[in-house]
Amino acid sequence: MELRKINTKDAYAQWEYTTALPADENGLTNQYHGVTFDEYLTRILPEMISYEHPVDMPDWFVPETYFYLWDGECLVGEFRIRHYLTDTLRNGAGHIGYSIRKDMRGRGYGTAGLKMTLEIARNIIPEEEVYLRVNKDNTASQKVMLKNGAWTAGEDEDHYFMRIPKQAAD
Ligand SMILES: CC(C)(COP(=O)(O)OP(=O)(O)OC[C@H]1O[C@@H](n2cnc3c(N)ncnc32)[C@H](O)[C@@H]1OP(=O)(O)O)[C@@H](O)C(=O)NCCC(=O)NCCS
């Protein structure tokens, strides 16, 4: 298993994943649902790559890096790291968002992928803890977080706010 940063060589597999990912599933939003391969190649892929080192973006925009989880030749999931917290992220989506291909869920990929993402995130983010948010009815994702050392730092009506100490990402 390997976590590979978004790139042009894997464009077709990344597009297949991105276009099929729902626009909103359990609060994980995807503005690129349903895009054509042509649109992906010419506009969206360069845009997604540029988010790591944003140019001409508004002040509130936090750099974000996309990674894909590969098992052999199969792209099984996506993991995004936002590089630091703003007030909105601290009280919202946090540092990391992820999803696993529908037909590959329940096989441990979410848990393994978050573990690998945390190893990268701990060298990027300045905060002492990695912040995550999960819908209260999303048991699978809660388990993925808990198995990676998360604790529940708070909640609102619909979500738990979880944190993983950076040391636990070892
Ligand atoms: C959440 C998600 C990433 C989990 O990925 P996954 O690869 O299925 O996770 P794992 O296989 O590592 O499973 C983790 C745990 O959840 C359990 N699980 C998996 N699917 C489940 C389901 N539908 N209901 C309840 N538990 C479930 C697994 O059994 C496992 O628990 P166990 O170790 O006690 O058996 C995946 O379901 C997904 O992509 N969901 C849509 C997007 C999303 O919700 N993203 C997270 C937003 S916070």
The ligand as an ORCA input file, in Angstrom:
! r2SCAN-3c Opt
* xyz 0 1
  C     -15.384      6.380      6.475
  C     -14.630      5.526      5.448
  C     -13.436      6.313      4.949
  C     -14.154      4.257      6.158
  O     -13.286      3.568      5.271
  P     -13.140      1.980      5.333
  O     -12.032      1.613      4.430
  O     -14.444      1.341      5.099
  O     -12.699      1.798      6.853
  P     -12.113      0.482      7.528
  O     -12.297     -0.680      6.603
  O     -10.733      0.816      7.982
  O     -13.120      0.280      8.732
  C     -13.007      0.960      9.940
  C     -14.012      0.399     10.896
  O     -15.336      0.793     10.509
  C     -16.163     -0.357     10.409
  N     -17.094     -0.101      9.344
  C     -16.870     -0.047      8.030
  N     -18.006      0.255      7.375
  C     -18.957      0.387      8.328
  C     -20.333      0.708      8.282
  N     -20.959      0.969      7.134
  N     -20.998      0.767      9.446
  C     -20.370      0.518     10.631
  N     -19.063      0.231     10.731
  C     -18.376      0.172      9.581
  C     -15.224     -1.481     10.087
  O     -15.784     -2.723     10.428
  C     -14.035     -1.127     10.956
  O     -14.276     -1.442     12.300
  P     -13.633     -2.729     12.995
  O     -12.149     -2.576     12.829
  O     -14.115     -2.626     14.382
  O     -14.157     -3.880     12.223
  C     -15.538      5.138      4.263
  O     -16.706      4.511      4.765
  C     -15.953      6.311      3.389
  O     -15.261      6.665      2.450
  N     -17.111      6.934      3.690
  C     -17.609      8.060      2.922
  C     -16.818      9.341      3.156
  C     -16.651      9.653      4.628
  O     -17.541      9.390      5.436
  N     -15.496     10.202      4.972
  C     -15.158     10.550      6.332
  C     -15.700     11.873      6.706
  S     -15.269     12.257      8.402
*
